């Protein structure tokens, strides 16, 4: 998503190199995607499920998503 939109940013962090971040985000396994610092998606998930998780974190559903404001 971050490669397709300037409104999405993404960082990949090696948990063993940044243990404090791993603790802060309660990383127990990888991958763990953190959305807006409070929503989490664990494991490899299909793209539609990731999109649904992002929209849910934004308080939107797929039908009412539309372009970001």
PyMOL Python script that loads the backbone (N, CA, C, O; Angstrom):
from pymol import cmd

cmd.read_pdbstr("""\
ATOM      1  N   UNK A   1       0.828  -1.192   0.000  1.00  0.00           N
ATOM      2  CA  UNK A   1       0.000   0.000   0.000  1.00  0.00           C
ATOM      3  C   UNK A   1       0.869   1.251   0.000  1.00  0.00           C
ATOM      4  O   UNK A   1       0.548   2.242  -0.656  1.00  0.00           O
ATOM      5  N   UNK A   2       1.968   1.196   0.740  1.00  0.00           N
ATOM      6  CA  UNK A   2       2.836   2.375   0.838  1.00  0.00           C
ATOM      7  C   UNK A   2       3.517   2.688  -0.489  1.00  0.00           C
ATOM      8  O   UNK A   2       3.829   3.848  -0.762  1.00  0.00           O
ATOM      9  N   UNK A   3       3.751   1.683  -1.308  1.00  0.00           N
ATOM     10  CA  UNK A   3       4.377   1.944  -2.603  1.00  0.00           C
ATOM     11  C   UNK A   3       3.394   2.558  -3.591  1.00  0.00           C
ATOM     12  O   UNK A   3       3.801   3.176  -4.575  1.00  0.00           O
ATOM     13  N   UNK A   4       2.108   2.391  -3.333  1.00  0.00           N
ATOM     14  CA  UNK A   4       1.083   2.884  -4.248  1.00  0.00           C
ATOM     15  C   UNK A   4       0.471   4.217  -3.835  1.00  0.00           C
ATOM     16  O   UNK A   4      -0.171   4.878  -4.650  1.00  0.00           O
ATOM     17  N   UNK A   5       0.660   4.622  -2.579  1.00  0.00           N
ATOM     18  CA  UNK A   5       0.004   5.836  -2.097  1.00  0.00           C
ATOM     19  C   UNK A   5       0.952   6.653  -1.231  1.00  0.00           C
ATOM     20  O   UNK A   5       1.623   6.119  -0.348  1.00  0.00           O
ATOM     21  N   UNK A   6       0.998   7.962  -1.499  1.00  0.00           N
ATOM     22  CA  UNK A   6       1.789   8.858  -0.669  1.00  0.00           C
ATOM     23  C   UNK A   6       1.162   9.054   0.709  1.00  0.00           C
ATOM     24  O   UNK A   6       1.811   9.579   1.614  1.00  0.00           O
ATOM     25  N   UNK A   7      -0.086   8.638   0.874  1.00  0.00           N
ATOM     26  CA  UNK A   7      -0.778   8.807   2.147  1.00  0.00           C
ATOM     27  C   UNK A   7      -0.534   7.651   3.106  1.00  0.00           C
ATOM     28  O   UNK A   7      -1.013   7.669   4.239  1.00  0.00           O
ATOM     29  N   UNK A   8       0.211   6.643   2.652  1.00  0.00           N
ATOM     30  CA  UNK A   8       0.518   5.482   3.485  1.00  0.00           C
ATOM     31  C   UNK A   8       2.028   5.390   3.634  1.00  0.00           C
ATOM     32  O   UNK A   8       2.764   5.456   2.649  1.00  0.00           O
ATOM     33  N   UNK A   9       2.479   5.238   4.863  1.00  0.00           N
ATOM     34  CA  UNK A   9       3.906   5.021   5.101  1.00  0.00           C
ATOM     35  C   UNK A   9       4.092   3.663   5.752  1.00  0.00           C
ATOM     36  O   UNK A   9       3.208   3.164   6.448  1.00  0.00           O
ATOM     37  N   UNK A  10       5.244   3.080   5.516  1.00  0.00           N
ATOM     38  CA  UNK A  10       5.533   1.774   6.092  1.00  0.00           C
ATOM     39  C   UNK A  10       7.004   1.695   6.446  1.00  0.00           C
ATOM     40  O   UNK A  10       7.858   2.237   5.744  1.00  0.00           O
ATOM     41  N   UNK A  11       7.286   1.022   7.529  1.00  0.00           N
ATOM     42  CA  UNK A  11       8.643   0.737   7.952  1.00  0.00           C
ATOM     43  C   UNK A  11       8.728  -0.730   8.293  1.00  0.00           C
ATOM     44  O   UNK A  11       7.785  -1.309   8.833  1.00  0.00           O
ATOM     45  N   UNK A  12       9.853  -1.327   7.979  1.00  0.00           N
ATOM     46  CA  UNK A  12      10.094  -2.716   8.358  1.00  0.00           C
ATOM     47  C   UNK A  12      11.216  -2.696   9.382  1.00  0.00           C
ATOM     48  O   UNK A  12      12.269  -2.101   9.153  1.00  0.00           O
ATOM     49  N   UNK A  13      10.984  -3.344  10.506  1.00  0.00           N
ATOM     50  CA  UNK A  13      11.941  -3.309  11.602  1.00  0.00           C
ATOM     51  C   UNK A  13      12.312  -4.735  11.988  1.00  0.00           C
ATOM     52  O   UNK A  13      11.446  -5.601  12.113  1.00  0.00           O
ATOM     53  N   UNK A  14      13.590  -4.967  12.173  1.00  0.00           N
ATOM     54  CA  UNK A  14      14.081  -6.257  12.663  1.00  0.00           C
ATOM     55  C   UNK A  14      13.923  -6.252  14.184  1.00  0.00           C
ATOM     56  O   UNK A  14      14.607  -5.507  14.886  1.00  0.00           O
ATOM     57  N   UNK A  15      13.020  -7.086  14.680  1.00  0.00           N
ATOM     58  CA  UNK A  15      12.679  -7.079  16.109  1.00  0.00           C
ATOM     59  C   UNK A  15      13.888  -7.353  16.997  1.00  0.00           C
ATOM     60  O   UNK A  15      13.985  -6.794  18.090  1.00  0.00           O
ATOM     61  N   UNK A  16      14.804  -8.198  16.552  1.00  0.00           N
ATOM     62  CA  UNK A  16      15.963  -8.511  17.394  1.00  0.00           C
ATOM     63  C   UNK A  16      16.947  -7.346  17.458  1.00  0.00           C
ATOM     64  O   UNK A  16      17.725  -7.252  18.407  1.00  0.00           O
ATOM     65  N   UNK A  17      16.926  -6.463  16.468  1.00  0.00           N
ATOM     66  CA  UNK A  17      17.813  -5.309  16.475  1.00  0.00           C
ATOM     67  C   UNK A  17      17.203  -4.117  17.219  1.00  0.00           C
ATOM     68  O   UNK A  17      17.918  -3.205  17.633  1.00  0.00           O
ATOM     69  N   UNK A  18      15.896  -4.132  17.382  1.00  0.00           N
ATOM     70  CA  UNK A  18      15.196  -3.052  18.078  1.00  0.00           C
ATOM     71  C   UNK A  18      14.261  -3.665  19.125  1.00  0.00           C
ATOM     72  O   UNK A  18      13.040  -3.599  18.985  1.00  0.00           O
ATOM     73  N   UNK A  19      14.837  -4.259  20.169  1.00  0.00           N
ATOM     74  CA  UNK A  19      14.001  -4.971  21.149  1.00  0.00           C
ATOM     75  C   UNK A  19      12.981  -4.079  21.855  1.00  0.00           C
ATOM     76  O   UNK A  19      11.904  -4.551  22.219  1.00  0.00           O
ATOM     77  N   UNK A  20      13.299  -2.799  22.056  1.00  0.00           N
ATOM     78  CA  UNK A  20      12.337  -1.925  22.732  1.00  0.00           C
ATOM     79  C   UNK A  20      11.077  -1.736  21.888  1.00  0.00           C
ATOM     80  O   UNK A  20       9.971  -1.698  22.427  1.00  0.00           O
ATOM     81  N   UNK A  21      11.237  -1.619  20.566  1.00  0.00           N
ATOM     82  CA  UNK A  21      10.065  -1.535  19.694  1.00  0.00           C
ATOM     83  C   UNK A  21       9.260  -2.827  19.744  1.00  0.00           C
ATOM     84  O   UNK A  21       8.029  -2.804  19.781  1.00  0.00           O
ATOM     85  N   UNK A  22       9.958  -3.940  19.746  1.00  0.00           N
ATOM     86  CA  UNK A  22       9.275  -5.240  19.822  1.00  0.00           C
ATOM     87  C   UNK A  22       8.470  -5.345  21.113  1.00  0.00           C
ATOM     88  O   UNK A  22       7.359  -5.875  21.116  1.00  0.00           O
ATOM     89  N   UNK A  23       9.027  -4.845  22.197  1.00  0.00           N
ATOM     90  CA  UNK A  23       8.313  -4.859  23.475  1.00  0.00           C
ATOM     91  C   UNK A  23       7.126  -3.903  23.415  1.00  0.00           C
ATOM     92  O   UNK A  23       6.018  -4.259  23.816  1.00  0.00           O
ATOM     93  N   UNK A  24       7.355  -2.692  22.916  1.00  0.00           N
ATOM     94  CA  UNK A  24       6.281  -1.690  22.845  1.00  0.00           C
ATOM     95  C   UNK A  24       5.086  -2.186  22.048  1.00  0.00           C
ATOM     96  O   UNK A  24       3.941  -1.921  22.416  1.00  0.00           O
ATOM     97  N   UNK A  25       5.345  -2.912  20.944  1.00  0.00           N
ATOM     98  CA  UNK A  25       4.268  -3.392  20.079  1.00  0.00           C
ATOM     99  C   UNK A  25       3.916  -4.849  20.334  1.00  0.00           C
ATOM    100  O   UNK A  25       3.198  -5.467  19.549  1.00  0.00           O
ATOM    101  N   UNK A  26       4.425  -5.399  21.443  1.00  0.00           N
ATOM    102  CA  UNK A  26       4.098  -6.759  21.878  1.00  0.00           C
ATOM    103  C   UNK A  26       4.286  -7.781  20.762  1.00  0.00           C
ATOM    104  O   UNK A  26       3.421  -8.622  20.517  1.00  0.00           O
ATOM    105  N   UNK A  27       5.431  -7.693  20.093  1.00  0.00           N
ATOM    106  CA  UNK A  27       5.734  -8.629  19.009  1.00  0.00           C
ATOM    107  C   UNK A  27       6.088  -9.976  19.613  1.00  0.00           C
ATOM    108  O   UNK A  27       7.044 -10.092  20.380  1.00  0.00           O
ATOM    109  N   UNK A  28       5.312 -10.991  19.264  1.00  0.00           N
ATOM    110  CA  UNK A  28       5.557 -12.356  19.723  1.00  0.00           C
ATOM    111  C   UNK A  28       5.935 -13.256  18.554  1.00  0.00           C
ATOM    112  O   UNK A  28       6.507 -14.331  18.735  1.00  0.00           O
ATOM    113  N   UNK A  29       5.607 -12.797  17.358  1.00  0.00           N
ATOM    114  CA  UNK A  29       5.908 -13.528  16.135  1.00  0.00           C
ATOM    115  C   UNK A  29       5.899 -12.551  14.980  1.00  0.00           C
ATOM    116  O   UNK A  29       5.458 -11.409  15.107  1.00  0.00           O
ATOM    117  N   UNK A  30       6.384 -13.015  13.876  1.00  0.00           N
ATOM    118  CA  UNK A  30       6.442 -12.135  12.711  1.00  0.00           C
ATOM    119  C   UNK A  30       5.794 -12.814  11.525  1.00  0.00           C
ATOM    120  O   UNK A  30       5.783 -14.044  11.474  1.00  0.00           O
ATOM    121  N   UNK A  31       5.259 -12.085  10.577  1.00  0.00           N
ATOM    122  CA  UNK A  31       5.166 -10.636  10.596  1.00  0.00           C
ATOM    123  C   UNK A  31       4.053 -10.155  11.511  1.00  0.00           C
ATOM    124  O   UNK A  31       3.065 -10.856  11.732  1.00  0.00           O
ATOM    125  N   UNK A  32       4.222  -8.973  12.029  1.00  0.00           N
ATOM    126  CA  UNK A  32       3.185  -8.272  12.790  1.00  0.00           C
ATOM    127  C   UNK A  32       3.080  -6.884  12.205  1.00  0.00           C
ATOM    128  O   UNK A  32       4.026  -6.100  12.275  1.00  0.00           O
ATOM    129  N   UNK A  33       1.941  -6.579  11.631  1.00  0.00           N
ATOM    130  CA  UNK A  33       1.707  -5.251  11.058  1.00  0.00           C
ATOM    131  C   UNK A  33       1.009  -4.392  12.097  1.00  0.00           C
ATOM    132  O   UNK A  33       0.031  -4.811  12.715  1.00  0.00           O
ATOM    133  N   UNK A  34       1.522  -3.196  12.278  1.00  0.00           N
ATOM    134  CA  UNK A  34       0.961  -2.247  13.236  1.00  0.00           C
ATOM    135  C   UNK A  34       0.337  -1.117  12.432  1.00  0.00           C
ATOM    136  O   UNK A  34       0.998  -0.490  11.604  1.00  0.00           O
ATOM    137  N   UNK A  35      -0.936  -0.865  12.683  1.00  0.00           N
ATOM    138  CA  UNK A  35      -1.667   0.168  11.950  1.00  0.00           C
ATOM    139  C   UNK A  35      -2.021   1.282  12.927  1.00  0.00           C
ATOM    140  O   UNK A  35      -2.721   1.062  13.916  1.00  0.00           O
ATOM    141  N   UNK A  36      -1.528   2.473  12.635  1.00  0.00           N
ATOM    142  CA  UNK A  36      -1.783   3.654  13.480  1.00  0.00           C
ATOM    143  C   UNK A  36      -1.431   3.416  14.943  1.00  0.00           C
ATOM    144  O   UNK A  36      -2.071   3.964  15.841  1.00  0.00           O
ATOM    145  N   UNK A  37      -0.424   2.608  15.172  1.00  0.00           N
ATOM    146  CA  UNK A  37       0.153   2.360  16.488  1.00  0.00           C
ATOM    147  C   UNK A  37      -0.735   1.604  17.463  1.00  0.00           C
ATOM    148  O   UNK A  37      -0.286   1.291  18.566  1.00  0.00           O
ATOM    149  N   UNK A  38      -1.981   1.298  17.100  1.00  0.00           N
ATOM    150  CA  UNK A  38      -2.863   0.630  18.053  1.00  0.00           C
ATOM    151  C   UNK A  38      -3.577  -0.607  17.502  1.00  0.00           C
ATOM    152  O   UNK A  38      -4.088  -1.417  18.275  1.00  0.00           O
ATOM    153  N   UNK A  39      -3.618  -0.758  16.196  1.00  0.00           N
ATOM    154  CA  UNK A  39      -4.261  -1.922  15.586  1.00  0.00           C
ATOM    155  C   UNK A  39      -3.170  -2.848  15.047  1.00  0.00           C
ATOM    156  O   UNK A  39      -2.156  -2.389  14.521  1.00  0.00           O
ATOM    157  N   UNK A  40      -3.389  -4.142  15.182  1.00  0.00           N
ATOM    158  CA  UNK A  40      -2.374  -5.112  14.801  1.00  0.00           C
ATOM    159  C   UNK A  40      -2.953  -6.190  13.892  1.00  0.00           C
ATOM    160  O   UNK A  40      -4.105  -6.598  14.037  1.00  0.00           O
ATOM    161  N   UNK A  41      -2.123  -6.641  12.949  1.00  0.00           N
ATOM    162  CA  UNK A  41      -2.464  -7.779  12.099  1.00  0.00           C
ATOM    163  C   UNK A  41      -1.282  -8.736  12.208  1.00  0.00           C
ATOM    164  O   UNK A  41      -0.147  -8.370  11.898  1.00  0.00           O
ATOM    165  N   UNK A  42      -1.551  -9.951  12.645  1.00  0.00           N
ATOM    166  CA  UNK A  42      -0.489 -10.934  12.816  1.00  0.00           C
ATOM    167  C   UNK A  42      -0.485 -11.942  11.680  1.00  0.00           C
ATOM    168  O   UNK A  42      -1.531 -12.431  11.254  1.00  0.00           O
ATOM    169  N   UNK A  43       0.708 -12.238  11.201  1.00  0.00           N
ATOM    170  CA  UNK A  43       0.877 -13.237  10.160  1.00  0.00           C
ATOM    171  C   UNK A  43       0.698 -12.669   8.766  1.00  0.00           C
ATOM    172  O   UNK A  43       0.322 -11.512   8.579  1.00  0.00           O
ATOM    173  N   UNK A  44       0.979 -13.523   7.795  1.00  0.00           N
ATOM    174  CA  UNK A  44       0.766 -13.157   6.393  1.00  0.00           C
ATOM    175  C   UNK A  44      -0.727 -13.293   6.119  1.00  0.00           C
ATOM    176  O   UNK A  44      -1.304 -14.364   6.312  1.00  0.00           O
ATOM    177  N   UNK A  45      -1.339 -12.228   5.679  1.00  0.00           N
ATOM    178  CA  UNK A  45      -2.768 -12.268   5.390  1.00  0.00           C
ATOM    179  C   UNK A  45      -2.987 -11.853   3.942  1.00  0.00           C
ATOM    180  O   UNK A  45      -2.195 -11.086   3.394  1.00  0.00           O
ATOM    181  N   UNK A  46      -4.054 -12.348   3.313  1.00  0.00           N
ATOM    182  CA  UNK A  46      -4.360 -11.943   1.944  1.00  0.00           C
ATOM    183  C   UNK A  46      -4.614 -10.431   1.875  1.00  0.00           C
ATOM    184  O   UNK A  46      -5.061  -9.820   2.845  1.00  0.00           O
ATOM    185  N   UNK A  47      -4.325  -9.852   0.728  1.00  0.00           N
ATOM    186  CA  UNK A  47      -4.467  -8.410   0.540  1.00  0.00           C
ATOM    187  C   UNK A  47      -5.853  -7.884   0.925  1.00  0.00           C
ATOM    188  O   UNK A  47      -5.936  -6.847   1.583  1.00  0.00           O
ATOM    189  N   UNK A  48      -6.949  -8.561   0.540  1.00  0.00           N
ATOM    190  CA  UNK A  48      -8.269  -8.043   0.937  1.00  0.00           C
ATOM    191  C   UNK A  48      -8.441  -7.972   2.458  1.00  0.00           C
ATOM    192  O   UNK A  48      -9.081  -7.050   2.963  1.00  0.00           O
ATOM    193  N   UNK A  49      -7.884  -8.923   3.181  1.00  0.00           N
ATOM    194  CA  UNK A  49      -7.987  -8.904   4.639  1.00  0.00           C
ATOM    195  C   UNK A  49      -7.151  -7.761   5.226  1.00  0.00           C
ATOM    196  O   UNK A  49      -7.572  -7.122   6.190  1.00  0.00           O
ATOM    197  N   UNK A  50      -5.979  -7.504   4.655  1.00  0.00           N
ATOM    198  CA  UNK A  50      -5.159  -6.385   5.127  1.00  0.00           C
ATOM    199  C   UNK A  50      -5.874  -5.062   4.863  1.00  0.00           C
ATOM    200  O   UNK A  50      -5.890  -4.179   5.721  1.00  0.00           O
ATOM    201  N   UNK A  51      -6.464  -4.928   3.675  1.00  0.00           N
ATOM    202  CA  UNK A  51      -7.222  -3.719   3.354  1.00  0.00           C
ATOM    203  C   UNK A  51      -8.368  -3.533   4.335  1.00  0.00           C
ATOM    204  O   UNK A  51      -8.596  -2.428   4.826  1.00  0.00           O
ATOM    205  N   UNK A  52      -9.081  -4.598   4.619  1.00  0.00           N
ATOM    206  CA  UNK A  52     -10.188  -4.537   5.569  1.00  0.00           C
ATOM    207  C   UNK A  52      -9.678  -4.113   6.952  1.00  0.00           C
ATOM    208  O   UNK A  52     -10.341  -3.337   7.641  1.00  0.00           O
ATOM    209  N   UNK A  53      -8.521  -4.610   7.359  1.00  0.00           N
ATOM    210  CA  UNK A  53      -7.953  -4.243   8.656  1.00  0.00           C
ATOM    211  C   UNK A  53      -7.575  -2.771   8.697  1.00  0.00           C
ATOM    212  O   UNK A  53      -7.818  -2.099   9.700  1.00  0.00           O
ATOM    213  N   UNK A  54      -6.984  -2.260   7.620  1.00  0.00           N
ATOM    214  CA  UNK A  54      -6.611  -0.854   7.557  1.00  0.00           C
ATOM    215  C   UNK A  54      -7.856   0.026   7.603  1.00  0.00           C
ATOM    216  O   UNK A  54      -7.902   1.003   8.350  1.00  0.00           O
ATOM    217  N   UNK A  55      -8.851  -0.317   6.814  1.00  0.00           N
ATOM    218  CA  UNK A  55     -10.088   0.468   6.806  1.00  0.00           C
ATOM    219  C   UNK A  55     -10.777   0.435   8.168  1.00  0.00           C
ATOM    220  O   UNK A  55     -11.301   1.449   8.628  1.00  0.00           O
ATOM    221  N   UNK A  56     -10.773  -0.715   8.801  1.00  0.00           N
ATOM    222  CA  UNK A  56     -11.363  -0.841  10.126  1.00  0.00           C
ATOM    223  C   UNK A  56     -10.618   0.038  11.129  1.00  0.00           C
ATOM    224  O   UNK A  56     -11.237   0.677  11.980  1.00  0.00           O
ATOM    225  N   UNK A  57      -9.293   0.069  11.029  1.00  0.00           N
ATOM    226  CA  UNK A  57      -8.492   0.913  11.923  1.00  0.00           C
ATOM    227  C   UNK A  57      -8.810   2.384  11.716  1.00  0.00           C
ATOM    228  O   UNK A  57      -8.676   3.188  12.638  1.00  0.00           O
ATOM    229  N   UNK A  58      -9.229   2.735  10.513  1.00  0.00           N
ATOM    230  CA  UNK A  58      -9.594   4.118  10.201  1.00  0.00           C
ATOM    231  C   UNK A  58     -11.063   4.416  10.507  1.00  0.00           C
ATOM    232  O   UNK A  58     -11.529   5.542  10.332  1.00  0.00           O
ATOM    233  N   UNK A  59     -11.784   3.388  10.966  1.00  0.00           N
ATOM    234  CA  UNK A  59     -13.197   3.572  11.274  1.00  0.00           C
ATOM    235  C   UNK A  59     -14.079   3.574  10.051  1.00  0.00           C
ATOM    236  O   UNK A  59     -15.168   4.148  10.066  1.00  0.00           O
ATOM    237  N   UNK A  60     -13.614   2.931   8.980  1.00  0.00           N
ATOM    238  CA  UNK A  60     -14.382   2.865   7.741  1.00  0.00           C
ATOM    239  C   UNK A  60     -14.607   1.411   7.371  1.00  0.00           C
ATOM    240  O   UNK A  60     -13.918   0.518   7.864  1.00  0.00           O
ATOM    241  N   UNK A  61     -15.581   1.184   6.496  1.00  0.00           N
ATOM    242  CA  UNK A  61     -15.751  -0.144   5.932  1.00  0.00           C
ATOM    243  C   UNK A  61     -15.452  -0.061   4.435  1.00  0.00           C
ATOM    244  O   UNK A  61     -15.339   1.031   3.878  1.00  0.00           O
ATOM    245  N   UNK A  62     -15.326  -1.222   3.789  1.00  0.00           N
ATOM    246  CA  UNK A  62     -14.961  -1.220   2.368  1.00  0.00           C
ATOM    247  C   UNK A  62     -15.964  -0.490   1.499  1.00  0.00           C
ATOM    248  O   UNK A  62     -15.573   0.202   0.559  1.00  0.00           O
ATOM    249  N   UNK A  63     -17.246  -0.628   1.791  1.00  0.00           N
ATOM    250  CA  UNK A  63     -18.272  -0.014   0.951  1.00  0.00           C
ATOM    251  C   UNK A  63     -18.228   1.502   1.050  1.00  0.00           C
ATOM    252  O   UNK A  63     -18.415   2.197   0.051  1.00  0.00           O
ATOM    253  N   UNK A  64     -17.981   2.022   2.257  1.00  0.00           N
ATOM    254  CA  UNK A  64     -17.971   3.457   2.434  1.00  0.00           C
ATOM    255  C   UNK A  64     -16.578   4.048   2.428  1.00  0.00           C
ATOM    256  O   UNK A  64     -16.377   5.179   2.870  1.00  0.00           O
ATOM    257  N   UNK A  65     -15.618   3.293   1.931  1.00  0.00           N
ATOM    258  CA  UNK A  65     -14.223   3.727   2.021  1.00  0.00           C
ATOM    259  C   UNK A  65     -13.987   4.993   1.205  1.00  0.00           C
ATOM    260  O   UNK A  65     -13.678   6.040   1.775  1.00  0.00           O
ATOM    261  N   UNK A  66     -14.122   4.922  -0.074  1.00  0.00           N
ATOM    262  CA  UNK A  66     -13.851   6.076  -0.919  1.00  0.00           C
ATOM    263  C   UNK A  66     -12.436   6.564  -0.757  1.00  0.00           C
ATOM    264  O   UNK A  66     -11.640   5.939  -0.056  1.00  0.00           O
ATOM    265  N   UNK A  67     -12.109   7.658  -1.386  1.00  0.00           N
ATOM    266  CA  UNK A  67     -10.743   8.189  -1.249  1.00  0.00           C
ATOM    267  C   UNK A  67     -10.546   8.789   0.142  1.00  0.00           C
ATOM    268  O   UNK A  67     -11.494   9.311   0.729  1.00  0.00           O
ATOM    269  N   UNK A  68      -9.320   8.720   0.677  1.00  0.00           N
ATOM    270  CA  UNK A  68      -9.058   9.309   1.998  1.00  0.00           C
ATOM    271  C   UNK A  68      -9.309  10.808   1.965  1.00  0.00           C
ATOM    272  O   UNK A  68      -9.117  11.462   0.940  1.00  0.00           O
ATOM    273  N   UNK A  69      -9.735  11.335   3.090  1.00  0.00           N
ATOM    274  CA  UNK A  69     -10.043  12.772   3.194  1.00  0.00           C
ATOM    275  C   UNK A  69      -8.798  13.561   3.487  1.00  0.00           C
ATOM    276  O   UNK A  69      -8.857  14.784   3.609  1.00  0.00           O
TER     277      UNK A  69
END
""", "prot")
cmd.dss("prot")
cmd.show_as("cartoon", "prot")
cmd.util.cbc("prot")
cmd.orient("prot")
